[in-house]
Amino acid sequence: MDARMPSWNEYRYEKISRDHLQQVVALHEQCFPGYYLTQLGPSFLGVMYAWYLESPEAIAHVAVGEDGRLVGFVAGTVNGATYRKSLFRKAWRPMLLALGGRLVSKPALTLRLVAERKDLVWQAVSTILRRGSGEEREAMAGSDREPPTASLVSIGVRPSARRSGVGASLSELFVAEARERGCERVTLSVRADNVPARRFYEGMNWEEVTRSSKSYHGSVSITYQKELSDEQ
Ligand SMILES: CC(C)(COP(=O)(O)OP(=O)(O)OC[C@H]1O[C@@H](n2cnc3c(N)ncnc32)[C@H](O)[C@@H]1OP(=O)(O)O)[C@@H](O)C(=O)NCCC(=O)NCCS
């Protein structure tokens, strides 16, 4: 057996496509066990990642091995300020269906998760109700007028392929595309107890800017930022 781990440049890097969707969901579950979205189930995750296929604001890339298996993914948006609204506006029906299915298969867990993030439920409901209203169009247009701040929403690498530069390559692809598309900075949030990820970002010169005052699912979250104008 060849025990040598392939290096980052032995993988193919491509934009996400529908063919990758199932593997991205499976990799998300593997990379984020017990996390909030993972607990909402694979159908919900499938709806979330399908947004990246259909939305002009999305930035999403995957790393693929010679055998066609995914080893990593990165996903986010050129406009962090409108990400959730865009997601809720476009995908509320399949999200509701996925949530309904989860409610049937895991009622106690699903009710607990919904109760835990009433703020998100409220944001979803108000976005859906205000869809197409003048107020909503004005808010979206306002956020379009400023140079957008991109948001790196998630990144994951298959455990057996870690520490070979795949994560760094994917995050660089993300940052390069955000810069090309006119963003002046990129932000991301990570749980304070996710020490490997924090070392990863800090090693690539992401700067810590804020910590949440509230703890979500047992940990505060840290926001990191990268100014793109500083990058060559
Ligand atoms: C964070 C993650 C994407 C990093 O992917 P990766 O492919 O292993 O990262 P790289 O090999 O490109 O690492 C680049 C550098 O980051 C740092 N780094 C990466 N993982 C680290 C770890 N576990 N501990 C300390 N430093 C680490 C190192 O400096 C590393 O360089 P080196 O290996 O030459 O020392 C991966 O660990 C992962 O999928 N984690 C689970 C999901 C997650 O937490 N995502 C981030 C939150 S959104």
The ligand as an SDF file (V2000), in Angstrom:
LIG
                    3D

 48 50  0  0  0  0  0  0  0  0999 V2000
   -8.9750   23.8300    9.0500 C   0  0  0  0  0  0  0  0  0  0  0  0
   -8.7190   22.8690    7.8800 C   0  0  0  0  0  0  0  0  0  0  0  0
   -9.6260   23.2770    6.7100 C   0  0  0  0  0  0  0  0  0  0  0  0
   -7.2580   22.9860    7.4610 C   0  0  0  0  0  0  0  0  0  0  0  0
   -7.0550   22.2110    6.2800 O   0  0  0  0  0  0  0  0  0  0  0  0
   -5.6280   21.5570    5.9220 P   0  0  0  0  0  0  0  0  0  0  0  0
   -5.7000   21.0950    4.4970 O   0  0  0  0  0  0  0  0  0  0  0  0
   -5.2280   20.5770    6.9400 O   0  0  0  0  0  0  0  0  0  0  0  0
   -4.6820   22.8350    6.0360 O   0  0  0  0  0  0  0  0  0  0  0  0
   -3.2200   23.0150    5.3890 P   0  0  0  0  0  0  0  0  0  0  0  0
   -2.5720   21.6970    5.2170 O   0  0  0  0  0  0  0  0  0  0  0  0
   -3.3580   23.8670    4.1700 O   0  0  0  0  0  0  0  0  0  0  0  0
   -2.4950   23.8240    6.5480 O   0  0  0  0  0  0  0  0  0  0  0  0
   -1.8270   25.0520    6.3440 C   0  0  0  0  0  0  0  0  0  0  0  0
   -1.1930   25.4840    7.6420 C   0  0  0  0  0  0  0  0  0  0  0  0
   -2.2210   25.7900    8.6210 O   0  0  0  0  0  0  0  0  0  0  0  0
   -1.7550   25.3990    9.9350 C   0  0  0  0  0  0  0  0  0  0  0  0
   -2.5550   24.2700   10.4310 N   0  0  0  0  0  0  0  0  0  0  0  0
   -3.4380   23.5080    9.7450 C   0  0  0  0  0  0  0  0  0  0  0  0
   -3.9950   22.5850   10.5480 N   0  0  0  0  0  0  0  0  0  0  0  0
   -3.4450   22.7590   11.7690 C   0  0  0  0  0  0  0  0  0  0  0  0
   -3.6000   22.0960   13.0170 C   0  0  0  0  0  0  0  0  0  0  0  0
   -4.4450   21.0550   13.1640 N   0  0  0  0  0  0  0  0  0  0  0  0
   -2.8500   22.5270   14.0780 N   0  0  0  0  0  0  0  0  0  0  0  0
   -1.9950   23.5620   13.9580 C   0  0  0  0  0  0  0  0  0  0  0  0
   -1.8050   24.2240   12.7800 N   0  0  0  0  0  0  0  0  0  0  0  0
   -2.5220   23.8350   11.7090 C   0  0  0  0  0  0  0  0  0  0  0  0
   -0.2980   24.9400    9.7420 C   0  0  0  0  0  0  0  0  0  0  0  0
    0.5230   26.0860    9.8670 O   0  0  0  0  0  0  0  0  0  0  0  0
   -0.3280   24.4470    8.3010 C   0  0  0  0  0  0  0  0  0  0  0  0
    0.9580   24.4310    7.7040 O   0  0  0  0  0  0  0  0  0  0  0  0
    1.9710   23.1660    7.9930 P   0  0  0  0  0  0  0  0  0  0  0  0
    1.1480   21.9080    7.8190 O   0  0  0  0  0  0  0  0  0  0  0  0
    3.0150   23.3460    6.9480 O   0  0  0  0  0  0  0  0  0  0  0  0
    2.4420   23.3480    9.4030 O   0  0  0  0  0  0  0  0  0  0  0  0
   -8.9810   21.3820    8.2950 C   0  0  0  0  0  0  0  0  0  0  0  0
   -8.2940   21.1140    9.5020 O   0  0  0  0  0  0  0  0  0  0  0  0
  -10.4460   21.0290    8.5010 C   0  0  0  0  0  0  0  0  0  0  0  0
  -11.1370   20.6230    7.5550 O   0  0  0  0  0  0  0  0  0  0  0  0
  -10.9360   21.1400    9.7350 N   0  0  0  0  0  0  0  0  0  0  0  0
  -12.3500   20.7690   10.0560 C   0  0  0  0  0  0  0  0  0  0  0  0
  -13.3120   21.8010    9.5220 C   0  0  0  0  0  0  0  0  0  0  0  0
  -13.0460   23.1780   10.1200 C   0  0  0  0  0  0  0  0  0  0  0  0
  -12.8260   23.3320   11.3120 O   0  0  0  0  0  0  0  0  0  0  0  0
  -13.0790   24.2290    9.2410 N   0  0  0  0  0  0  0  0  0  0  0  0
  -12.7790   25.5920    9.6630 C   0  0  0  0  0  0  0  0  0  0  0  0
  -13.9230   26.2780   10.2700 C   0  0  0  0  0  0  0  0  0  0  0  0
  -15.0010   26.9340    9.0160 S   0  0  0  0  0  0  0  0  0  0  0  0
  1  2  1  0
  2  3  1  0
  2  4  1  0
  2 36  1  0
  4  5  1  0
  5  6  1  0
  6  7  2  0
  6  8  1  0
  6  9  1  0
  9 10  1  0
 10 11  2  0
 10 12  1  0
 10 13  1  0
 13 14  1  0
 14 15  1  0
 15 16  1  0
 15 30  1  0
 16 17  1  0
 17 18  1  0
 17 28  1  0
 18 19  1  0
 18 27  1  0
 19 20  2  0
 20 21  1  0
 21 22  1  0
 21 27  2  0
 22 23  1  0
 22 24  2  0
 24 25  1  0
 25 26  2  0
 26 27  1  0
 28 29  1  0
 28 30  1  0
 30 31  1  0
 31 32  1  0
 32 33  2  0
 32 34  1  0
 32 35  1  0
 36 37  1  0
 36 38  1  0
 38 39  2  0
 38 40  1  0
 40 41  1  0
 41 42  1  0
 42 43  1  0
 43 44  2  0
 43 45  1  0
 45 46  1  0
 46 47  1  0
 47 48  1  0
M  END
$$$$
